[in-house]
Structure formats: C-alpha cells, structure tokens
C-alpha cells in the first residue's frame, strides 16, 4: 500500500509509513452496554451517570452509573509501535489531473448528437394537447 501511495510522486497531503503494532500491548476490549440499542432518550447527570429510556416513556428507565462508564472508557496504553519504513512526504505539492502539455484546444471534442426519429412515440405534452382538442 505504501508503494502505491508513494508512486508517481505521491498523493497531495498524504503521508505514509509502514508500521506494526505489538498486539500483546493491546489492552482495549470490545465494550457494550446491555440494552442500549433499544433506548432513545438519554439524560446525562452531573455525577457522570446516564439515565436512558425508550420513547413515549415505554418501559422502565435504565441507569448506567459513572463507575460503569469509567470502566468502559479505559484508555489504551502504549502500543509499542514498530516503524519499518518511515514517513515519506509527496514529491509534488499539487496533483495533476491531466498531462499539462495537452491544452483544451488539442483535446478531442464530442460530436453533437443527431435527433432520433421517434415514429409512433408521443411526449406527454403532445398527449395532453390532443386530449384538450
């Protein structure tokens, strides 16, 4: 992927590197709050808890304590990222969409389309006019 991004002078504003993350250092896990998808209205309290319930006050309210939410938001520690190929910057600061040696005058132009004979086909406007007569 790095070779593709860096080829032909790179992509404007895009910097690439090849890195590997030490998976043993990963301490983040998938988090989910049981029943959160069926709730529609959320009230955030000053203590950091969340009170949630369904629309039109259907069913009981559910309270997610601040302690529970703090546990879910544990930050990721150091990943010990190993850089195999360092960041490279693009050779060009601007992108090229077409060869600058070709001007608009030299580019091929489209030939105008000729109308197609539509025998037996009437437009809606023509049908309305016939109905009015």
C-alpha positions as CSV (number, residue, x, y, z in Angstrom):
1,X,0.0,0.0,0.0
2,X,2.8,2.4,0.8
3,X,4.3,1.8,-2.6
4,X,1.0,2.6,-4.3
5,X,0.6,5.8,-2.2
6,X,4.2,7.0,-2.9
7,X,4.2,6.0,-6.6
8,X,4.4,8.8,-9.2
9,X,5.3,11.5,-6.8
10,X,2.8,10.6,-4.1
11,X,-0.6,12.0,-3.3
12,X,-1.1,15.6,-2.2
13,X,-1.4,15.9,1.5
14,X,-0.9,12.1,2.1
15,X,2.0,10.8,4.1
16,X,2.6,7.1,4.6
17,X,4.6,4.8,6.8
18,X,4.8,1.0,7.3
19,X,4.3,0.2,11.0
20,X,3.5,-2.8,13.1
21,X,1.6,-2.7,16.4
22,X,2.6,-5.0,19.2
23,X,-0.7,-6.9,19.7
24,X,0.4,-8.1,23.1
25,X,0.2,-4.5,24.3
26,X,-3.4,-4.1,23.3
27,X,-5.5,-3.6,26.5
28,X,-8.7,-2.2,24.9
29,X,-11.5,-4.7,24.5
30,X,-14.9,-4.5,22.9
31,X,-17.4,-2.7,25.2
32,X,-21.1,-2.8,25.1
33,X,-23.9,-1.6,27.3
34,X,-26.6,-4.2,27.6
35,X,-29.9,-2.9,26.1
36,X,-28.5,0.4,24.9
37,X,-29.8,0.0,21.3
38,X,-33.4,-0.1,22.4
39,X,-33.2,3.2,24.2
40,X,-34.0,6.5,22.6
41,X,-33.7,9.3,25.2
42,X,-30.6,10.0,27.3
43,X,-30.2,12.2,30.4
44,X,-26.6,12.9,31.5
45,X,-26.4,13.7,35.2
46,X,-23.8,15.9,37.0
47,X,-22.4,12.9,38.7
48,X,-21.4,11.3,35.3
49,X,-24.2,8.7,35.2
50,X,-26.5,8.3,32.2
51,X,-30.3,7.7,32.6
52,X,-31.9,6.3,29.5
53,X,-35.4,5.3,28.5
54,X,-37.5,4.4,25.4
55,X,-39.6,6.9,23.6
56,X,-43.0,7.8,25.0
57,X,-41.9,6.5,28.4
58,X,-42.5,2.9,27.3
59,X,-40.9,0.5,29.8
60,X,-38.6,1.2,32.7
61,X,-35.7,3.6,32.8
62,X,-32.2,2.3,32.8
63,X,-29.3,3.8,34.8
64,X,-25.7,3.5,33.8
65,X,-23.6,4.5,36.7
66,X,-20.5,6.7,36.5
67,X,-18.3,3.9,37.7
68,X,-19.6,1.5,35.0
69,X,-19.0,4.2,32.3
70,X,-15.5,4.9,33.7
71,X,-14.6,1.2,33.4
72,X,-15.7,1.2,29.8
73,X,-13.7,4.2,28.9
74,X,-10.3,2.8,29.9
75,X,-7.6,4.4,27.7
76,X,-5.3,2.4,25.5
77,X,-1.8,2.2,26.9
78,X,1.4,2.4,24.8
79,X,1.2,0.2,21.7
80,X,5.0,0.0,21.2
81,X,4.6,0.8,17.5
82,X,7.4,-0.6,15.4
83,X,8.2,1.6,12.3
84,X,9.5,-0.5,9.5
85,X,9.5,2.2,6.8
86,X,9.5,5.9,7.9
87,X,7.0,8.5,6.8
88,X,7.6,10.0,3.4
89,X,6.3,13.2,2.0
90,X,5.0,13.6,-1.5
91,X,7.4,14.8,-4.1
92,X,4.8,17.1,-5.6
93,X,2.8,19.6,-3.6
94,X,0.0,19.7,-6.1
95,X,-1.8,17.0,-8.0
96,X,-2.0,16.6,-11.8
97,X,-5.3,15.6,-13.3
98,X,-4.2,15.6,-17.0
99,X,-1.0,16.0,-18.9
100,X,-0.2,19.7,-18.9
101,X,1.1,19.6,-22.4
102,X,-2.4,18.9,-23.7
103,X,-4.5,22.1,-23.9
104,X,-8.3,22.3,-24.2
105,X,-7.9,23.1,-27.9
106,X,-6.0,19.9,-28.5
107,X,-8.4,17.6,-26.6
108,X,-10.9,15.7,-28.8
109,X,-14.3,17.2,-28.8
110,X,-17.6,15.2,-28.8
111,X,-19.6,15.3,-32.0
112,X,-23.1,16.6,-31.5
113,X,-25.9,14.0,-31.3
114,X,-28.4,13.9,-34.1
115,X,-32.1,13.6,-33.1
116,X,-33.5,10.1,-33.3
117,X,-36.7,9.7,-35.3
118,X,-39.4,8.7,-32.9
119,X,-42.2,7.4,-35.0
120,X,-45.3,6.5,-33.0
121,X,-43.9,7.9,-29.8
122,X,-45.7,10.9,-28.3
123,X,-44.5,13.0,-25.5
124,X,-46.8,13.6,-22.5
125,X,-47.2,17.2,-23.6
126,X,-48.4,16.2,-27.0
127,X,-50.9,13.7,-25.5
128,X,-52.3,16.4,-23.2
129,X,-52.8,18.7,-26.2
130,X,-54.6,16.1,-28.1
131,X,-56.9,15.3,-25.2
132,X,-57.7,19.0,-24.8
133,X,-58.8,19.3,-28.5
